């Protein structure tokens, strides 16, 4: 159980960083629910997909999953920077779109396919794994949103730029790590 919890925390830390980025622009109850649900589904669902994908597919995706996920996150962060520059003359930006949130969740959970395969090899309980991954993901995501919200209240000016840079840094860490 300890190994499962540590694996969930390790892959959930990307959600924490991305949630800080989202939280910088402020969070509503609806945003917290959307982020928790989307990140929780991806973090729990991708190990399940990896478990079901089998050794060959999971191994093939494992070789590039960090690069693909990291590149997607860097792209999303860069897009957020572009939008922040565009919105500078139009006032505050809107909350994270569902499409961007889904792309972020997908990018952050790419490495979970390989984790799912390794869980299958270790004969880990599927229900236990899904519950632990989802719970840790939701908790880290909500914590990240709160940290981002508080940081955004302090930074105020430039929070959207900082959010884009943080997301790009998380992408770089995912790609290199």
ZAMARGU-4260 file (C-alpha; in steps of 0.2 Angstrom, whole numbers, plus 5000, padded with zeros to 4 digits):
<rodrens>
0) 5000/5000/5000 | 5014/5012/5004 | 5022/5009/4986 | 5005/5013/4979 | 5003/5029/4989
5) 5020/5035/4984 | 5017/5031/4966 | 5001/5041/4966 | 5010/5056/4975 | 5024/5055/4962
10) 5013/5056/4947 | 5001/5068/4956 | 5014/5081/4959 | 5012/5087/4941 | 4993/5090/4945
15) 4999/5101/4960 | 5010/5112/4949 | 4997/5113/4935 | 4983/5117/4948 | 4994/5131/4955
20) 4995/5138/4937 | 4976/5137/4936 | 4973/5144/4953 | 4983/5160/4950 | 4969/5168/4940
25) 4957/5164/4955 | 4946/5150/4958 | 4927/5148/4960 | 4918/5133/4967 | 4914/5127/4950
30) 4933/5128/4944 | 4938/5118/4959 | 4925/5104/4955 | 4930/5104/4937 | 4948/5103/4941
35) 4946/5089/4954 | 4935/5079/4943 | 4945/5080/4927 | 4962/5077/4935 | 4955/5063/4946
40) 4947/5054/4931 | 4963/5055/4921 | 4975/5051/4936 | 4964/5036/4940 | 4959/5031/4922
45) 4976/5031/4914 | 4984/5018/4925 | 4968/5007/4922 | 4971/5010/4903 | 4989/5005/4905
50) 4984/4990/4915 | 4972/4985/4901 | 4984/4990/4887 | 4996/4976/4891 | 5015/4975/4891
55) 5019/4979/4873 | 5008/4994/4871 | 5012/5001/4888 | 5031/4999/4885 | 5030/5007/4868
60) 5020/5022/4875 | 5032/5022/4890 | 5047/5027/4880 | 5039/5043/4874 | 5025/5047/4886
65) 5035/5059/4896 | 5041/5068/4880 | 5023/5069/4873 | 5015/5074/4890 | 5029/5087/4893
70) 5028/5095/4876 | 5009/5096/4877 | 5011/5105/4894 | 5024/5117/4887 | 5012/5121/4873
75) 4998/5124/4884 | 5008/5135/4895 | 5015/5145/4880 | 4997/5147/4873 | 4992/5154/4891
80) 5006/5166/4889 | 5000/5172/4872 | 4982/5174/4879 | 4989/5184/4894 | 4998/5196/4882
85) 4982/5197/4871 | 4971/5200/4886 | 4982/5213/4894 | 4972/5227/4884 | 4955/5218/4887
90) 4955/5216/4906 | 4955/5200/4916 | 4955/5183/4907 | 4942/5170/4909 | 4944/5155/4919
95) 4952/5139/4912 | 4942/5132/4898 | 4936/5114/4899 | 4945/5110/4883 | 4962/5117/4890
100) 4958/5108/4906 | 4955/5091/4897 | 4971/5093/4887 | 4981/5097/4903 | 4974/5082/4912
105) 4978/5071/4897 | 4996/5078/4896 | 4999/5076/4915 | 4993/5058/4915 | 5003/5051/4900
110) 5015/5043/4912 | 5001/5034/4922 | 4999/5022/4907 | 5016/5014/4912 | 5012/5015/4930
115) 4996/5005/4927 | 5006/4992/4918 | 5018/4990/4933 | 5004/4989/4944 | 4997/4974/4934
120) 5014/4966/4935 | 5014/4968/4954 | 4996/4961/4955 | 4990/4977/4964 | 4971/4977/4967
125) 4963/4987/4953 | 4950/4995/4964 | 4963/5000/4977 | 4974/5008/4964 | 4960/5018/4956
130) 4954/5024/4973 | 4971/5029/4979 | 4976/5038/4962 | 4960/5047/4961 | 4960/5053/4979
135) 4978/5058/4979 | 4976/5067/4963 | 4960/5077/4969 | 4969/5082/4985 | 4985/5088/4977
140) 4974/5097/4963 | 4964/5106/4976 | 4979/5110/4987 | 4987/5117/4971 | 4972/5128/4967
145) 4972/5135/4984 | 4991/5139/4983 | 4989/5147/4966 | 4974/5157/4972 | 4984/5164/4987
150) 4999/5167/4976 | 4988/5176/4963 | 4981/5187/4977 | 4999/5193/4982 | 5006/5194/4964
155) 4990/5201/4956 | 4998/5210/4941 | 5006/5197/4930 | 4998/5182/4938 | 4992/5175/4921
160) 5010/5176/4914 | 5017/5167/4930 | 5003/5154/4927 | 5009/5151/4909 | 5027/5150/4915
165) 5023/5138/4929 | 5014/5126/4917 | 5029/5127/4905 | 5041/5122/4919 | 5030/5108/4924
170) 5030/5102/4906 | 5049/5103/4906 | 5050/5093/4922 | 5038/5080/4915 | 5048/5079/4898
175) 5065/5078/4907 | 5060/5067/4922
</rodrens>
